[in-house]
Amino acid sequence: MDNQDYNKAENAVEKAKWTVNDYADRAKDYIREQREKNLEPTAEGWMNRAKENVSDAWEDTKDTVSNAWEETKDWAENAWDNTKDAADDAWDATKDAASDAKNEIDKATN
C-alpha cells in the first residue's frame, strides 16, 4: 500500500472523527435547519443524522481499504511473477553457459 492509500484512509477517518465541539456545532446546525423547515428538532432526528455521517465515513473507509488491499495484492502477484521469470531466465542462462562450457571442453579434448 502506498502513501496515497494511507492518506485516503486517514482522511476518511478524519472526516468521521468529531470532537465534542464539532458535535455541538452540528447539533446546532440540525436544530436551525429543522426550525427553518418549521419542523420540531428531535434527539432521534439528530441521532439519525449523526449515524448517517458516521455511516458515510465508514463506507469511504471500507472503499479505501478495499482498494488498497487490491492494489497491494496485485503488486505482490506482479512481484512474484517477476521473481519467477527472473529465476527462469537465470536458470536458462546457467544451462546455456554450462552447455557452452561442455562444448568448449569437448573441442579442447578431441
N, C-alpha and C positions, 0 to 999 in steps of 0.2 A: 504494500500500500504506500503510495507516495504522499508527499506533504499536502498536495491539493485535496486528497481524500480525507486526510486528518483534519484539514481546515474546514472542509464541508461538514464533517461530523461535529466538530467543535462549534461551528456556527449554529447548527441545528439545536445543539444542547443549549447554547447561549440564548437562543430565541425562547426556549422552553423555561429557562431559569428566571423566575420572577422573584424579586425581593419583596419584603413586606410593603415597602413604599410603592412598588410597582402594582401590587395587588390593590392597595388603597386607591391609587390613581385610576386604575382600570375599573374598579368598582364604582368610583365617582362618575366616570365616563358612561358606564352602563346605566346608572341612575338617571343621568342627564338625558341620555338617548331615550329611555323609556318615558320620561316626563314630556319630552318633545313630541312623542307619539301619543301622548295622552293615555299612556298605559301605566299600570302600577308596577314599579320595580319590586321584584321579589328575590329572596335569598336563593330560591330554586332556580330562577332565571339566571342569576349571577353565576351560580354553580355550573349551570349548563354551558354558559359562555366560557368559563374558565376551563371546563372539561374539553370543550371543542378546541380551544387554543393548545392545550396540552396534547390532545389527540393529534392535531395537525403537526405539532413539533415532533411527536413520536413517529408519525408516518414519514416525515422528512428524514429523521434519524435512521429509520429502518431502510429507506431507499438508499441513503448514502452508504450505510454499512454493507448493504447487499451489493451495490455497485463496486465498492472497494474489494469485497470478497471475490467477485467475479474477475476483476482486473488482476488481483493477486494470484488467483488460481490460473488464469491464462498466462501470466508471467512465469509461474512455476512450471507449467506444462511446456511452454516455449523453451525455458532454460533446460529442462530435462531433455527435450528433443534435440536441442543444440549440443548438449553434452554427449548424447548418444551418437549423433552424427560426427562429432569431433573424434570420439573414440573409434568409431568405424573407420574414419579416414586415417587415423593413426595406425590402426591395425593393418589396413590395406597397404599403407606406405611401408610399414615394417616388413610385411610379407614380400613386397616388391623388392625392398632392399636386400632381404635375405636371399631371395631368388637370384638377384643380380650378383651378389657376392658368391653364391654357389656356382653360378655360371663362370665367373672370373676364375674361381679356384679350379674348376674343371678344365678350363682353357689352359691354365698355367701348368697343370699336371699332365696334360696329354701331349 
